[in-house]
Amino acid sequence: MDKNEQGSNSQKTMVFHASLDDFQPRAKSTQRRKGSFFAKGQKPNSNHSPRRQLNSSNGEQQVTFKASKTLKICHLGGLEEVGRNMALLEFGNDILIVDAGFSFPSDDMPGVDYVIQDVTYLQDNRARIKGIVLTHGHMDHIGAIPYIIEKIGNPTIYGTNLTIGLLKEKLDEFGMRGRVKTVVINPEEDKLTLGIFKVGFFRVNHNIPDTVGLVIETPVGKVVHTADFKFDLTPINEPVVDLGKIAEIGESGVLALLMDSTGARNPGYAISEAEIKANLKDLFARSKGRIFIASFSTLISRIQEIIDVTIELNRRLTVTGRSMISAIEVANKLGYLKVPENFILTAQKASHLPDDKLVILSTGTQGEDASALTKMSRGEHKFFKIRKGDTVVLSSSIIPGNEARVVEVYDNLLRAGAKVIDYKQMDIHTSGHAHQEELKTMIRLLNPKFFIPVHGNRYMREANAELARSLGMEEGNILVVDDGEVIELTETKAEVLKARIPTSFVMVDGLGVGDVGNIVLRDRQAMAEGGIFVVILTIDHRTGQIITSPDIISRGFVYMRAAEDLIHRARQTVREIFKRHVSRENVDLQFIKTVIREEMGEFLYEETKRRPMVIPVIIEV
């Protein structure tokens, strides 16, 4: 690991160039044993492979704040959804970016893999970007980087050891490791100078180690970003949050607080990970057959709990799901997981163990179509088929928008004979996000002049704002904004500007980024809802007349063999439409296609009360 020293007027700043090959492990207490955690002679199994457009920003006012002497804060994602988190701070000629994650598509985005940010504003101002600072390694905070980093000028990315490790694994998937500069920071010692901004760090608890809040010093005052956080007094494989340091930050004066809102509607305190571990042990001990447990691949603390409980109950573990295997490899190599040598078996070897000796850890908590759990629920997995006597544990909550997919997987598991346990039946999952009492504690400790709820849908952020009001904060000092809205801050006041920065959805579909827009989505929705009805006409280019009977192709509309009468009348209707609108002297094919599309659409609706997508094809011979 190369060390570079960057000087500042007030403090020596240490930065570290990150590389998976030479990352320094954490404290000795969390360093893994020597050797691989996979059994000798075995290679990890991955049962699925990796796999979403720029909606036009028309109507958005083109804005620039170059050389402005006030602080601007804007979010390009994360304020109207759970995920796609990305914030920017701008002062004078300098821009600082905080996080860059993706979100999962909603149900009205068929075929889309991920949704990322519209970075048009950052592209136009890429020479002014001083860096990207990451708060933690979850994909809703780092997942968009491979898609946007080169578009915005390849700024240096700063983050903690595990965060950069997980990012580098993601960059490897895109063949970008050598093209992106990353720097590992030490939260206890480092302070970055990035243009006009000075960035310090404080550790917080989340459900992934190495999560940090940010203290961003600007010419008008300090801005604190809490990151995703909670206060866990008994965390797994990470230090307890330093409340004293947070209080010191508050005593030094905080201009604005950007605080996580995801858990703002939940009363009390979030459950500790230590309690989840105890409940998992009890559940595993009562299960006699195979145990399948699904979780998010980057819930590193939860994965450690599962490993520990599996060892304590004399079972063996296998892991299935590419992203889960990758996360475990990175976290183990960096010392954030403690995995005994040769403990994790490949799926092939594990499939031969007695049922009461096996735990299968998998991806698929959100019903993702290509995930390991979804494949197992359908009987499509190469090594594991769900059967009676199996216990399936869903150690996660459902991200809003994924309910239907999760229910389908749940039903398939029950249909196959498994006993399914989720977080509503017993405490086997806890949020990584602070509940109301923790949020109020954070506000009290930091005592900001202005409060900006971030991360989550509007109703979550409004609930967070209400907590601030309950603590006596003035209404005018609480700013609940949406993506693209710009907050302007001085030392004494804050206001939301009329100018907005473009924040349209950009969809990733396979290898395509931004090539799926509203028109494509509308066509996909139409095909999904009504199917397609293709009319193929062959005409003589000399006479302009139909040579053969029109060919009809139906997909997702009607089964042609069962609807022969409708197809026959459709052919006759096509002939009549063609005859009404065509003269021998002048055949306008584009006009004929439009007429057939419209009139056949009305005919099919009158006959079926359905509206398939009608696609006319005219061939001249």
BELZICOR-V605844 format. One record per residue. N is the residue number from 1. RES is the residue in three letters. PSI is psi in degrees with one decimal (none if undefined). BURIAL is b if it has 24 or more other ideal C-beta (glycine too) atoms within 12 Angstrom, else e. Layout:
{{N | RES | PSI | BURIAL} {N | RES | PSI | BURIAL}}
This chain:
{{1 | MET | 123.7 | e} {2 | ASP | 137.7 | e} {3 | LYS | 130.8 | e} {4 | ASN | 143.2 | e} {5 | GLU | 129.8 | e} {6 | GLN | 125.2 | b} {7 | GLY | 150.4 | e} {8 | SER | 167.6 | e} {9 | ASN | -34.0 | e} {10 | SER | -21.2 | e} {11 | GLN | 142.5 | e} {12 | LYS | 128.2 | e} {13 | THR | 124.2 | b} {14 | MET | 130.0 | b} {15 | VAL | 154.7 | b} {16 | PHE | 128.4 | b} {17 | HIS | 127.5 | b} {18 | ALA | 143.0 | b} {19 | SER | 133.4 | b} {20 | LEU | -25.0 | b} {21 | ASP | -21.3 | e} {22 | ASP | 27.0 | e} {23 | PHE | 141.2 | b} {24 | GLN | 132.8 | b} {25 | PRO | 164.1 | b} {26 | ARG | -150.6 | b} {27 | ALA | 156.0 | e} {28 | LYS | -31.4 | e} {29 | SER | -20.7 | e} {30 | THR | 6.7 | b} {31 | GLN | 136.6 | e} {32 | ARG | 164.2 | b} {33 | ARG | 157.9 | e} {34 | LYS | 149.5 | e} {35 | GLY | 169.0 | e} {36 | SER | 149.2 | b} {37 | PHE | -4.3 | b} {38 | PHE | 146.5 | b} {39 | ALA | 146.5 | b} {40 | LYS | 138.0 | e} {41 | GLY | 0.4 | e} {42 | GLN | 150.4 | e} {43 | LYS | 146.0 | e} {44 | PRO | 139.9 | b} {45 | ASN | 136.3 | b} {46 | SER | 117.8 | b} {47 | ASN | 2.4 | b} {48 | HIS | 155.6 | b} {49 | SER | 162.7 | e} {50 | PRO | 160.1 | b} {51 | ARG | none | e} {52 | ARG | none | b} {53 | GLN | 140.2 | b} {54 | LEU | 111.1 | b} {55 | ASN | 134.4 | b} {56 | SER | 141.5 | e} {57 | SER | 22.5 | b} {58 | ASN | 138.2 | e} {59 | GLY | -19.8 | e} {60 | GLU | 134.1 | e} {61 | GLN | 130.6 | e} {62 | GLN | 122.5 | e} {63 | VAL | 153.3 | b} {64 | THR | 141.4 | e} {65 | PHE | 23.8 | b} {66 | LYS | 133.7 | e} {67 | ALA | 11.4 | e} {68 | SER | 142.8 | b} {69 | LYS | 22.0 | e} {70 | THR | 158.2 | b} {71 | LEU | 132.1 | b} {72 | LYS | 135.3 | b} {73 | ILE | 129.5 | b} {74 | CYS | 147.3 | b} {75 | HIS | 129.9 | b} {76 | LEU | -2.7 | b} {77 | GLY | 161.7 | b} {78 | GLY | -7.0 | b} {79 | LEU | -3.8 | b} {80 | GLU | 24.7 | b} {81 | GLU | 172.1 | b} {82 | VAL | 106.3 | b} {83 | GLY | -176.5 | b} {84 | ARG | 36.2 | b} {85 | ASN | 130.5 | b} {86 | MET | 124.2 | b} {87 | ALA | 152.9 | b} {88 | LEU | 143.2 | b} {89 | LEU | 138.3 | b} {90 | GLU | 132.0 | b} {91 | PHE | 129.1 | b} {92 | GLY | -123.5 | e} {93 | ASN | 12.1 | e} {94 | ASP | 139.7 | b} {95 | ILE | 133.7 | b} {96 | LEU | 132.2 | b} {97 | ILE | 137.9 | b} {98 | VAL | 113.6 | b} {99 | ASP | 159.2 | b} {100 | ALA | 86.2 | b} {101 | GLY | 171.1 | b} {102 | PHE | 170.1 | b} {103 | SER | 165.1 | b} {104 | PHE | 152.8 | b} {105 | PRO | 155.4 | b} {106 | SER | 173.3 | b} {107 | ASP | -19.0 | e} {108 | ASP | 20.2 | e} {109 | MET | 64.2 | b} {110 | PRO | 135.4 | e} {111 | GLY | -8.6 | b} {112 | VAL | 137.7 | b} {113 | ASP | -52.2 | b} {114 | TYR | 163.1 | b} {115 | VAL | 129.4 | b} {116 | ILE | -173.0 | b} {117 | GLN | 154.3 | b} {118 | ASP | 112.1 | b} {119 | VAL | 26.2 | b} {120 | THR | -45.0 | b} {121 | TYR | -41.1 | b} {122 | LEU | -35.3 | b} {123 | GLN | -44.6 | b} {124 | ASP | -21.9 | e} {125 | ASN | 27.3 | b} {126 | ARG | -28.5 | e} {127 | ALA | -15.1 | e} {128 | ARG | -5.7 | b} {129 | ILE | 125.0 | b} {130 | LYS | -11.2 | b} {131 | GLY | 166.2 | b} {132 | ILE | 125.9 | b} {133 | VAL | 127.7 | b} {134 | LEU | 139.3 | b} {135 | THR | -33.6 | b} {136 | HIS | 177.9 | b} {137 | GLY | 16.5 | b} {138 | HIS | 148.4 | b} {139 | MET | -25.5 | b} {140 | ASP | 1.8 | b} {141 | HIS | -18.1 | b} {142 | ILE | -10.1 | b} {143 | GLY | -21.3 | b} {144 | ALA | -11.7 | b} {145 | ILE | -45.5 | b} {146 | PRO | -27.2 | b} {147 | TYR | -25.3 | b} {148 | ILE | -18.6 | b} {149 | ILE | -41.7 | b} {150 | GLU | -27.3 | e} {151 | LYS | -29.7 | b} {152 | ILE | 20.0 | b} {153 | GLY | 14.4 | b} {154 | ASN | 52.0 | b} {155 | PRO | 155.1 | b} {156 | THR | 141.6 | b} {157 | ILE | 130.5 | b} {158 | TYR | 137.4 | b} {159 | GLY | 173.9 | b} {160 | THR | 173.1 | b} {161 | ASN | -52.6 | b} {162 | LEU | -40.0 | b} {163 | THR | -47.0 | b} {164 | ILE | -35.3 | b} {165 | GLY | -45.8 | b} {166 | LEU | -37.4 | b} {167 | LEU | -43.2 | b} {168 | LYS | -35.8 | b} {169 | GLU | -40.2 | b} {170 | LYS | -41.7 | b} {171 | LEU | -34.3 | b} {172 | ASP | -36.7 | e} {173 | GLU | -27.9 | e} {174 | PHE | 4.3 | b} {175 | GLY | 35.8 | e} {176 | MET | 5.5 | e} {177 | ARG | -46.1 | e} {178 | GLY | -7.2 | e} {179 | ARG | -4.0 | e} {180 | VAL | 126.5 | b} {181 | LYS | 125.1 | b} {182 | THR | 148.8 | b} {183 | VAL | 128.7 | b} {184 | VAL | 131.3 | b} {185 | ILE | 153.7 | b} {186 | ASN | 111.1 | b} {187 | PRO | -29.2 | b} {188 | GLU | -22.7 | e} {189 | GLU | -29.2 | e} {190 | ASP | 148.0 | b} {191 | LYS | 124.2 | b} {192 | LEU | 141.9 | b} {193 | THR | 109.8 | b} {194 | LEU | 90.3 | b} {195 | GLY | -130.1 | b} {196 | ILE | -15.3 | b} {197 | PHE | 141.6 | b} {198 | LYS | 127.9 | b} {199 | VAL | 119.3 | b} {200 | GLY | 174.0 | b} {201 | PHE | 152.9 | b} {202 | PHE | 138.6 | b} {203 | ARG | 141.9 | b} {204 | VAL | 162.2 | b} {205 | ASN | 143.4 | b} {206 | HIS | -159.6 | b} {207 | ASN | 21.7 | b} {208 | ILE | 133.6 | b} {209 | PRO | 166.6 | b} {210 | ASP | 30.1 | b} {211 | THR | 135.8 | b} {212 | VAL | 143.1 | b} {213 | GLY | 161.9 | b} {214 | LEU | 139.3 | b} {215 | VAL | 107.3 | b} {216 | ILE | 111.5 | b} {217 | GLU | 125.6 | b} {218 | THR | 167.3 | b} {219 | PRO | -17.4 | b} {220 | VAL | -2.5 | b} {221 | GLY | 176.2 | b} {222 | LYS | 136.4 | b} {223 | VAL | 125.6 | b} {224 | VAL | 129.5 | b} {225 | HIS | 116.6 | b} {226 | THR | -15.5 | b} {227 | ALA | -176.6 | b} {228 | ASP | 129.3 | b} {229 | PHE | 163.7 | b} {230 | LYS | 167.8 | b} {231 | PHE | 106.9 | b} {232 | ASP | 113.4 | b} {233 | LEU | -11.3 | e} {234 | THR | 64.7 | b} {235 | PRO | 168.2 | b} {236 | ILE | 121.6 | b} {237 | ASN | 32.2 | b} {238 | GLU | 155.7 | b} {239 | PRO | 156.9 | b} {240 | VAL | 142.9 | e} {241 | VAL | 139.7 | b} {242 | ASP | 90.6 | e} {243 | LEU | -31.9 | b} {244 | GLY | -42.2 | e} {245 | LYS | -39.6 | b} {246 | ILE | -40.2 | b} {247 | ALA | -38.1 | e} {248 | GLU | -39.4 | e} {249 | ILE | -43.3 | b} {250 | GLY | -39.7 | b} {251 | GLU | -26.5 | e} {252 | SER | -9.1 | e} {253 | GLY | 119.3 | e} {254 | VAL | 120.4 | b} {255 | LEU | -49.9 | b} {256 | ALA | 140.9 | b} {257 | LEU | 119.8 | b} {258 | LEU | 111.3 | b} {259 | MET | 137.9 | b} {260 | ASP | 132.0 | b} {261 | SER | -0.8 | b} {262 | THR | -35.8 | b} {263 | GLY | 18.4 | b} {264 | ALA | -14.2 | b} {265 | ARG | -2.2 | b} {266 | ASN | 123.0 | b} {267 | PRO | 161.2 | e} {268 | GLY | -139.8 | e} {269 | TYR | 149.6 | b} {270 | ALA | 144.5 | b} {271 | ILE | 142.4 | b} {272 | SER | 149.1 | b} {273 | GLU | -28.3 | b} {274 | ALA | -36.3 | b} {275 | GLU | -37.3 | b} {276 | ILE | -41.6 | b} {277 | LYS | -43.1 | b} {278 | ALA | -39.6 | b} {279 | ASN | -37.6 | b} {280 | LEU | -39.8 | b} {281 | LYS | -42.7 | b} {282 | ASP | -43.0 | e} {283 | LEU | -45.1 | b} {284 | PHE | -39.9 | b} {285 | ALA | -31.0 | e} {286 | ARG | -8.3 | e} {287 | SER | 127.6 | b} {288 | LYS | -25.9 | e} {289 | GLY | -155.2 | b} {290 | ARG | 146.8 | b} {291 | ILE | 119.1 | b} {292 | PHE | 129.0 | b} {293 | ILE | 126.9 | b} {294 | ALA | 139.2 | b} {295 | SER | 171.1 | b} {296 | PHE | 142.5 | b} {297 | SER | -22.6 | b} {298 | THR | 11.9 | b} {299 | LEU | 73.8 | b} {300 | ILE | -40.3 | b} {301 | SER | -41.7 | b} {302 | ARG | -39.2 | b} {303 | ILE | -40.7 | b} {304 | GLN | -41.0 | b} {305 | GLU | -42.8 | b} {306 | ILE | -42.5 | b} {307 | ILE | -46.7 | b} {308 | ASP | -45.2 | b} {309 | VAL | -38.6 | b} {310 | THR | -42.4 | b} {311 | ILE | -46.5 | e} {312 | GLU | -31.3 | e} {313 | LEU | 15.4 | b} {314 | ASN | 39.9 | e} {315 | ARG | 171.2 | b} {316 | ARG | 157.0 | b} {317 | LEU | 139.7 | b} {318 | THR | 152.4 | b} {319 | VAL | 133.1 | b} {320 | THR | 138.4 | b} {321 | GLY | 118.0 | b} {322 | ARG | -46.6 | b} {323 | SER | -33.3 | b} {324 | MET | -44.4 | b} {325 | ILE | -43.5 | b} {326 | SER | -43.8 | b} {327 | ALA | -40.7 | b} {328 | ILE | -41.5 | b} {329 | GLU | -44.9 | b} {330 | VAL | -49.5 | b} {331 | ALA | -36.8 | b} {332 | ASN | -42.4 | b} {333 | LYS | -34.2 | b} {334 | LEU | -0.4 | b} {335 | GLY | 14.7 | b} {336 | TYR | -5.6 | b} {337 | LEU | 143.3 | b} {338 | LYS | 104.9 | b} {339 | VAL | 119.5 | b} {340 | PRO | 149.1 | e} {341 | GLU | 134.7 | e} {342 | ASN | 17.5 | e} {343 | PHE | -41.1 | b} {344 | ILE | 124.6 | b} {345 | LEU | 153.6 | b} {346 | THR | 159.3 | b} {347 | ALA | -37.2 | b} {348 | GLN | -45.7 | e} {349 | LYS | -39.2 | b} {350 | ALA | -30.0 | b} {351 | SER | -13.1 | b} {352 | HIS | -2.2 | e} {353 | LEU | 155.2 | b} {354 | PRO | 149.0 | e} {355 | ASP | -37.7 | b} {356 | ASP | 7.9 | e} {357 | LYS | 8.6 | b} {358 | LEU | 135.5 | b} {359 | VAL | 129.7 | b} {360 | ILE | 114.7 | b} {361 | LEU | 128.6 | b} {362 | SER | 168.0 | b} {363 | THR | 175.7 | b} {364 | GLY | 20.5 | b} {365 | THR | -20.3 | b} {366 | GLN | 16.1 | b} {367 | GLY | 22.6 | b} {368 | GLU | 136.2 | b} {369 | ASP | -37.6 | b} {370 | ALA | 5.9 | b} {371 | SER | 160.6 | b} {372 | ALA | -45.6 | b} {373 | LEU | -40.1 | b} {374 | THR | -43.1 | b} {375 | LYS | -40.7 | b} {376 | MET | -37.4 | b} {377 | SER | -25.6 | b} {378 | ARG | -2.9 | b} {379 | GLY | 22.4 | e} {380 | GLU | -1.7 | e} {381 | HIS | 144.8 | b} {382 | LYS | -34.9 | e} {383 | PHE | -28.2 | b} {384 | PHE | 125.2 | b} {385 | LYS | 131.6 | e} {386 | ILE | 136.1 | b} {387 | ARG | 171.2 | e} {388 | LYS | 137.2 | e} {389 | GLY | -15.4 | e} {390 | ASP | 147.3 | b} {391 | THR | 126.7 | b} {392 | VAL | 122.9 | b} {393 | VAL | 121.9 | b} {394 | LEU | 92.6 | b} {395 | SER | 66.2 | b} {396 | SER | 166.4 | b} {397 | SER | 171.3 | b} {398 | ILE | 125.2 | b} {399 | ILE | 131.1 | b} {400 | PRO | 132.4 | e} {401 | GLY | -17.3 | e} {402 | ASN | 6.6 | b} {403 | GLU | -46.3 | e} {404 | ALA | -42.1 | e} {405 | ARG | -40.0 | b} {406 | VAL | -41.4 | b} {407 | VAL | -39.0 | e} {408 | GLU | -44.6 | e} {409 | VAL | -44.7 | b} {410 | TYR | -49.1 | b} {411 | ASP | -42.0 | e} {412 | ASN | -38.1 | b} {413 | LEU | -44.4 | b} {414 | LEU | -39.6 | e} {415 | ARG | -32.4 | e} {416 | ALA | -6.8 | b} {417 | GLY | 4.3 | e} {418 | ALA | 155.0 | b} {419 | LYS | 124.1 | b} {420 | VAL | 127.7 | b} {421 | ILE | 128.8 | b} {422 | ASP | -179.0 | b} {423 | TYR | -15.7 | b} {424 | LYS | -19.0 | e} {425 | GLN | -33.0 | e} {426 | MET | 163.1 | e} {427 | ASP | 81.7 | b} {428 | ILE | 7.6 | b} {429 | HIS | 139.8 | b} {430 | THR | 147.2 | b} {431 | SER | 147.0 | b} {432 | GLY | 8.9 | b} {433 | HIS | 140.3 | b} {434 | ALA | 141.5 | b} {435 | HIS | -175.7 | b} {436 | GLN | -45.1 | b} {437 | GLU | -34.3 | e} {438 | GLU | -39.4 | b} {439 | LEU | -42.4 | b} {440 | LYS | -35.9 | b} {441 | THR | -43.8 | b} {442 | MET | -41.9 | b} {443 | ILE | -44.6 | b} {444 | ARG | -43.6 | b} {445 | LEU | -39.2 | b} {446 | LEU | -26.5 | b} {447 | ASN | 59.4 | b} {448 | PRO | 158.2 | b} {449 | LYS | -41.5 | b} {450 | PHE | 145.0 | b} {451 | PHE | 125.3 | b} {452 | ILE | 100.1 | b} {453 | PRO | 132.3 | b} {454 | VAL | 172.5 | b} {455 | HIS | 98.3 | b} {456 | GLY | 169.5 | b} {457 | ASN | 167.8 | b} {458 | ARG | -41.7 | e} {459 | TYR | -30.2 | e} {460 | MET | -44.0 | b} {461 | ARG | -33.0 | b} {462 | GLU | -37.0 | e} {463 | ALA | -38.5 | b} {464 | ASN | -40.9 | b} {465 | ALA | -37.1 | b} {466 | GLU | -34.0 | b} {467 | LEU | -41.8 | b} {468 | ALA | -40.5 | b} {469 | ARG | -39.2 | e} {470 | SER | -20.0 | e} {471 | LEU | 4.7 | b} {472 | GLY | 9.3 | e} {473 | MET | 140.0 | b} {474 | GLU | 140.0 | e} {475 | GLU | -41.2 | e} {476 | GLY | -12.3 | e} {477 | ASN | 4.6 | b} {478 | ILE | 121.9 | b} {479 | LEU | 109.4 | b} {480 | VAL | 109.1 | b} {481 | VAL | 173.3 | b} {482 | ASP | 171.1 | b} {483 | ASP | 136.1 | b} {484 | GLY | -21.9 | b} {485 | GLU | 141.2 | b} {486 | VAL | 124.2 | b} {487 | ILE | 127.3 | b} {488 | GLU | 128.0 | b} {489 | LEU | 136.1 | b} {490 | THR | -173.6 | e} {491 | GLU | -21.7 | e} {492 | THR | -14.9 | e} {493 | LYS | 161.9 | e} {494 | ALA | 139.1 | b} {495 | GLU | 156.5 | e} {496 | VAL | 122.4 | b} {497 | LEU | 158.8 | b} {498 | LYS | -33.9 | e} {499 | ALA | 138.9 | e} {500 | ARG | 152.4 | b} {501 | ILE | 138.1 | b} {502 | PRO | 134.4 | b} {503 | THR | 32.7 | b} {504 | SER | 157.2 | b} {505 | PHE | 137.6 | b} {506 | VAL | 123.7 | b} {507 | MET | 137.5 | b} {508 | VAL | 122.3 | b} {509 | ASP | 104.9 | b} {510 | GLY | -124.4 | e} {511 | LEU | -6.1 | e} {512 | GLY | 131.4 | e} {513 | VAL | 111.5 | b} {514 | GLY | 3.4 | b} {515 | ASP | 2.5 | e} {516 | VAL | 110.1 | b} {517 | GLY | -165.0 | b} {518 | ASN | -39.6 | e} {519 | ILE | -45.2 | e} {520 | VAL | -43.8 | b} {521 | LEU | -41.0 | b} {522 | ARG | -41.1 | e} {523 | ASP | -41.9 | e} {524 | ARG | -41.3 | b} {525 | GLN | -40.6 | e} {526 | ALA | -42.3 | b} {527 | MET | -37.6 | b} {528 | ALA | -35.1 | e} {529 | GLU | -38.5 | e} {530 | GLY | -6.6 | b} {531 | GLY | -173.0 | b} {532 | ILE | 150.9 | b} {533 | PHE | 106.5 | b} {534 | VAL | 128.6 | b} {535 | VAL | 119.3 | b} {536 | ILE | 119.3 | b} {537 | LEU | 133.8 | b} {538 | THR | 120.7 | e} {539 | ILE | 154.2 | b} {540 | ASP | 121.0 | e} {541 | HIS | -18.4 | e} {542 | ARG | -41.7 | e} {543 | THR | -19.2 | e} {544 | GLY | 18.9 | b} {545 | GLN | 155.3 | e} {546 | ILE | 131.6 | b} {547 | ILE | -46.7 | e} {548 | THR | 169.4 | e} {549 | SER | 138.4 | e} {550 | PRO | 136.9 | b} {551 | ASP | 140.9 | b} {552 | ILE | 132.8 | b} {553 | ILE | 125.9 | e} {554 | SER | 129.1 | b} {555 | ARG | 116.0 | e} {556 | GLY | 6.5 | e} {557 | PHE | -67.3 | b} {558 | VAL | 153.3 | b} {559 | TYR | 116.8 | e} {560 | MET | -36.7 | e} {561 | ARG | -28.6 | e} {562 | ALA | -3.8 | e} {563 | ALA | 44.6 | e} {564 | GLU | -37.1 | e} {565 | ASP | -43.1 | e} {566 | LEU | -42.8 | b} {567 | ILE | -40.3 | b} {568 | HIS | -45.2 | e} {569 | ARG | -30.5 | e} {570 | ALA | -42.4 | b} {571 | ARG | -44.5 | b} {572 | GLN | -39.3 | e} {573 | THR | -39.1 | b} {574 | VAL | -45.0 | b} {575 | ARG | -44.2 | b} {576 | GLU | -40.7 | e} {577 | ILE | -44.5 | b} {578 | PHE | -44.2 | b} {579 | LYS | -37.5 | e} {580 | ARG | -31.2 | e} {581 | HIS | 3.5 | e} {582 | VAL | 133.5 | b} {583 | SER | 156.2 | e} {584 | ARG | -29.2 | e} {585 | GLU | -34.0 | e} {586 | ASN | 111.2 | e} {587 | VAL | 105.8 | b} {588 | ASP | 99.1 | e} {589 | LEU | -38.2 | e} {590 | GLN | -39.3 | e} {591 | PHE | -41.5 | e} {592 | ILE | -41.5 | b} {593 | LYS | -44.1 | b} {594 | THR | -43.9 | e} {595 | VAL | -43.4 | b} {596 | ILE | -42.0 | b} {597 | ARG | -46.3 | b} {598 | GLU | -49.1 | e} {599 | GLU | -34.7 | b} {600 | MET | -33.6 | b} {601 | GLY | -43.6 | b} {602 | GLU | -39.0 | e} {603 | PHE | -47.6 | b} {604 | LEU | -34.3 | b} {605 | TYR | -41.6 | e} {606 | GLU | -32.8 | e} {607 | GLU | -31.3 | e} {608 | THR | -11.9 | b} {609 | LYS | 28.6 | e} {610 | ARG | 154.0 | b} {611 | ARG | 85.0 | b} {612 | PRO | 164.2 | b} {613 | MET | 118.1 | b} {614 | VAL | 124.2 | b} {615 | ILE | 103.6 | b} {616 | PRO | 136.8 | b} {617 | VAL | 122.6 | b} {618 | ILE | 125.4 | b} {619 | ILE | 123.7 | e} {620 | GLU | 133.7 | e} {621 | VAL | none | e}}
